[in-house]
Amino acid sequence: MSSEAHRLPVVEVGYKGKGSFAPLSGIEDMTAYIVGPNDAKQVVVIIYDPFGFSSQILQGADIISSNLNAKVIIPDILRGQAQDYSRYAAQTEEEKTAIHAWFRAFGDPNAHVPTVLGVARAIKSTNPNARVGVLGLDWGGKIAIKSGTDGTPYDAVASVHPAFIDDADARDLTVPIGFFPVKDHRLEQVEKVRDIIAQKPFADKNTYHLYDTIRHGFAGARGDLGNSESKKQYEHVYNAVSDFFKRALEV
């Protein structure tokens, strides 16, 4: 694990990010949450879950930045059109209709891959010596994996409780992966991905960990940091992701 001296304590409620929001250089009409030094040798791009900029994800970005002394960027790839989390609590017919409408309009992960690839190219155009990784959560986890195929500008990818797990995506990977599924995923698909990435030529840089005490969403907007088990696993995953990128992005 990352050095204990650099770890930030997890704040259960009322977290305020250590970074700031600013236009993302090289990507038209996109803002981003940015934390860490501009001249960092390691840069991590985070693709949020469908609920956008939650305090849980901002805190995760700050943990990674602190652990690695890295620049961490969360681009607003949905451009202000994130899902409304309150819809998932009510689950009335009207709310269900709104959820389905959002996925039809914005939810195809493949539609966002070109933008995510463009973010890495923009980073490397201004900092050509940087090693760049991408971390995705939930729906963003699918986008991250799809961004790690032939010709990718990313040097490593990580996926935490990804949606739509598909072993075909794992076969197409050309860069190291940190793969962090949970117990309520389709375990037959999880095992297929695990076995495929174990045979990759970069397998020694991969990380795999199944979170079997916690459910989907714990690292993002649905994470309940007031729950002791959720908080424990939240802290574990962001430090595990940091350790993965430290190894996979080393020069």
C-alpha positions as CSV (number, residue, x, y, z in Angstrom):
1,M,0.0,0.0,0.0
2,S,1.0,3.7,-0.4
3,S,3.0,5.2,2.4
4,E,0.9,5.8,5.5
5,A,2.5,9.3,5.9
6,H,0.8,10.5,2.7
7,R,-2.6,9.1,3.2
8,L,-5.5,11.5,3.8
9,P,-8.0,10.6,6.4
10,V,-11.5,9.8,5.0
11,V,-14.0,12.5,5.8
12,E,-17.5,11.0,6.4
13,V,-19.7,14.1,5.7
14,G,-19.3,17.6,4.4
15,Y,-16.2,17.0,2.4
16,K,-14.8,20.0,0.5
17,G,-12.4,19.2,-2.4
18,K,-8.8,20.4,-2.2
19,G,-8.8,21.2,-5.9
20,S,-10.8,23.6,-8.1
21,F,-13.0,23.7,-11.1
22,A,-11.6,25.2,-14.3
23,P,-11.9,24.9,-18.1
24,L,-10.1,21.9,-19.4
25,S,-7.3,22.9,-21.7
26,G,-7.6,21.4,-25.1
27,I,-11.2,20.3,-24.8
28,E,-13.8,22.8,-26.0
29,D,-16.6,23.8,-23.7
30,M,-15.6,21.4,-20.9
31,T,-14.8,22.1,-17.3
32,A,-13.0,19.8,-14.9
33,Y,-12.2,19.3,-11.3
34,I,-8.4,19.5,-11.1
35,V,-6.1,18.8,-8.1
36,G,-2.3,18.4,-7.8
37,P,0.8,19.9,-9.4
38,N,0.7,21.0,-13.0
39,D,4.2,19.6,-13.7
40,A,3.3,16.1,-12.2
41,K,4.9,13.2,-14.0
42,Q,1.8,11.1,-13.3
43,V,-1.7,12.3,-14.3
44,V,-4.9,10.4,-13.5
45,V,-8.1,11.1,-15.3
46,I,-11.3,10.0,-13.4
47,I,-14.5,9.2,-15.2
48,Y,-17.3,9.7,-12.7
49,D,-20.4,7.5,-12.3
50,P,-23.7,8.7,-13.8
51,F,-24.3,11.1,-10.9
52,G,-21.4,13.4,-11.8
53,F,-19.3,15.4,-9.3
54,S,-20.2,13.9,-5.9
55,S,-18.2,14.7,-2.8
56,Q,-17.2,11.0,-2.6
57,I,-15.5,11.2,-6.0
58,L,-13.8,14.5,-5.3
59,Q,-12.4,13.1,-2.1
60,G,-11.2,10.0,-4.0
61,A,-9.4,12.3,-6.5
62,D,-7.7,14.1,-3.6
63,I,-6.6,10.8,-2.0
64,I,-5.0,9.7,-5.2
65,S,-3.3,13.0,-5.8
66,S,-1.9,13.1,-2.3
67,N,-0.7,9.5,-2.5
68,L,1.1,9.9,-5.8
69,N,1.9,13.6,-5.8
70,A,-0.1,13.3,-9.1
71,K,-2.3,15.7,-11.0
72,V,-5.8,14.3,-11.0
73,I,-8.5,15.5,-13.4
74,I,-12.2,14.8,-13.4
75,P,-13.6,16.0,-16.7
76,D,-17.2,16.9,-16.9
77,I,-17.8,14.5,-19.8
78,L,-21.6,14.8,-19.4
79,R,-21.3,18.6,-19.6
80,G,-23.8,19.3,-16.8
81,Q,-26.2,16.5,-17.8
82,A,-25.5,14.0,-14.9
83,Q,-28.2,11.8,-13.5
84,D,-30.3,13.1,-10.6
85,Y,-29.5,10.8,-7.7
86,S,-32.8,11.5,-6.0
87,R,-34.6,9.7,-8.8
88,Y,-33.1,6.4,-7.5
89,A,-34.7,6.8,-4.1
90,A,-38.3,7.5,-5.2
91,Q,-38.5,4.9,-8.0
92,T,-42.0,6.1,-9.1
93,E,-43.1,5.4,-12.6
94,E,-42.2,9.0,-13.5
95,E,-38.7,8.6,-12.0
96,K,-38.1,5.3,-13.8
97,T,-39.1,6.9,-17.1
98,A,-36.7,9.8,-16.4
99,I,-33.9,7.3,-15.6
100,H,-34.5,5.4,-18.9
101,A,-34.7,8.6,-20.9
102,W,-31.3,9.7,-19.5
103,F,-29.7,6.4,-20.5
104,R,-31.1,6.7,-24.0
105,A,-29.8,10.2,-24.3
106,F,-26.4,10.1,-22.5
107,G,-25.8,6.6,-21.2
108,D,-24.1,4.8,-24.1
109,P,-20.5,4.3,-22.8
110,N,-19.1,4.0,-26.3
111,A,-20.3,7.5,-27.2
112,H,-18.0,8.9,-24.5
113,V,-14.9,7.0,-25.4
114,P,-13.6,9.5,-28.0
115,T,-14.0,12.4,-25.6
116,V,-12.1,10.5,-22.9
117,L,-9.3,9.6,-25.3
118,G,-9.2,13.3,-26.3
119,V,-8.6,14.3,-22.7
120,A,-5.4,12.1,-22.6
121,R,-4.2,13.5,-25.9
122,A,-4.8,17.1,-24.6
123,I,-2.8,16.3,-21.4
124,K,0.1,14.9,-23.4
125,S,0.1,17.8,-25.8
126,T,1.0,20.1,-23.0
127,N,3.0,17.7,-20.8
128,P,4.5,15.2,-23.2
129,N,6.6,13.5,-20.5
130,A,3.6,12.7,-18.3
131,R,2.3,9.1,-17.9
132,V,-1.5,9.2,-17.9
133,G,-3.9,6.7,-16.4
134,V,-7.7,6.7,-16.4
135,L,-9.9,5.5,-13.6
136,G,-13.6,4.9,-14.1
137,L,-16.4,4.2,-11.6
138,D,-19.6,2.3,-12.4
139,W,-20.7,3.4,-15.8
140,G,-17.4,5.3,-16.1
141,G,-15.6,2.0,-15.4
142,K,-16.9,0.6,-18.6
143,I,-15.7,3.8,-20.4
144,A,-12.3,3.5,-18.8
145,I,-11.8,-0.1,-20.0
146,K,-13.0,0.7,-23.5
147,S,-10.4,3.5,-23.5
148,G,-7.5,1.1,-23.1
149,T,-7.5,-0.6,-26.5
150,D,-5.1,-0.5,-29.4
151,G,-3.6,3.0,-30.0
152,T,-4.8,4.4,-26.7
153,P,-3.0,7.5,-25.4
154,Y,-3.4,6.1,-21.8
155,D,-0.7,4.2,-20.1
156,A,-2.9,2.3,-17.7
157,V,-6.6,2.0,-16.9
158,A,-8.5,1.2,-13.7
159,S,-12.1,0.2,-13.2
160,V,-14.0,0.2,-9.9
161,H,-17.4,-1.5,-9.6
162,P,-17.8,-1.2,-13.4
163,A,-21.1,-1.5,-15.1
164,F,-21.7,-3.7,-18.1
165,I,-18.7,-6.1,-17.5
166,D,-17.8,-7.8,-20.7
167,D,-14.9,-10.2,-21.2
168,A,-14.5,-9.0,-24.8
169,D,-13.4,-5.6,-23.5
170,A,-10.7,-7.3,-21.5
171,R,-9.4,-9.2,-24.5
172,D,-9.0,-5.8,-26.3
173,L,-6.9,-4.2,-23.6
174,T,-3.4,-3.2,-24.5
175,V,-2.3,-1.5,-21.3
176,P,-2.2,-2.5,-17.6
177,I,-5.5,-2.6,-15.7
178,G,-6.6,-2.3,-12.1
179,F,-9.8,-4.3,-11.9
180,F,-11.9,-3.8,-8.7
181,P,-15.4,-5.5,-9.0
182,V,-17.9,-6.2,-6.2
183,K,-19.9,-9.1,-5.0
184,D,-23.1,-8.2,-6.8
185,H,-21.6,-8.2,-10.2
186,R,-22.1,-11.2,-12.5
187,L,-19.3,-13.3,-11.1
188,E,-18.9,-15.5,-14.1
189,Q,-18.0,-12.4,-16.1
190,V,-15.8,-11.1,-13.4
191,E,-13.9,-14.4,-13.4
192,K,-13.5,-14.4,-17.2
193,V,-12.0,-10.9,-17.1
194,R,-9.7,-11.9,-14.2
195,D,-8.4,-14.9,-16.2
196,I,-8.0,-12.9,-19.4
197,I,-6.0,-10.1,-17.8
198,A,-3.8,-12.6,-16.0
199,Q,-2.6,-13.8,-19.4
200,K,-1.7,-10.4,-20.7
201,P,2.0,-9.6,-21.4
202,F,1.7,-6.7,-18.8
203,A,0.0,-9.0,-16.2
204,D,2.7,-8.3,-13.6
205,K,1.5,-4.7,-13.5
206,N,-2.2,-5.5,-13.2
207,T,-4.2,-5.5,-10.0
208,Y,-7.3,-7.5,-9.2
209,H,-9.4,-7.3,-6.1
210,L,-12.9,-8.5,-5.5
211,Y,-14.8,-6.5,-2.8
212,D,-17.0,-9.2,-1.4
213,T,-18.4,-7.4,1.6
214,I,-19.8,-4.3,-0.1
215,R,-22.2,-3.5,-2.9
216,H,-21.9,-1.7,-6.2
217,G,-21.4,2.1,-6.0
218,F,-19.5,2.2,-2.7
219,A,-16.6,4.3,-4.2
220,G,-18.9,6.9,-5.8
221,A,-22.0,8.9,-5.2
222,R,-23.8,6.0,-3.6
223,G,-21.1,5.4,-1.0
224,D,-22.2,5.8,2.6
225,L,-19.1,6.9,4.4
226,G,-21.0,7.0,7.6
227,N,-21.2,3.2,7.5
228,S,-18.1,1.7,9.0
229,E,-17.7,-1.1,6.4
230,S,-18.4,1.2,3.5
231,K,-15.9,3.7,4.8
232,K,-13.3,1.0,5.3
233,Q,-13.6,-0.3,1.8
234,Y,-13.8,3.2,0.3
235,E,-10.5,4.0,1.9
236,H,-9.1,0.6,0.8
237,V,-10.1,1.0,-2.9
238,Y,-8.7,4.5,-3.4
239,N,-5.4,3.5,-1.8
240,A,-5.3,0.3,-3.9
241,V,-6.0,2.3,-7.0
242,S,-3.1,4.6,-6.0
243,D,-0.8,1.7,-5.6
244,F,-1.8,0.3,-9.0
245,F,-1.1,3.6,-10.8
246,K,2.1,4.1,-8.9
247,R,3.4,0.8,-10.3
248,A,1.7,1.0,-13.7
249,L,2.7,4.6,-14.5
250,E,6.2,4.5,-13.3
251,V,8.7,5.7,-15.8
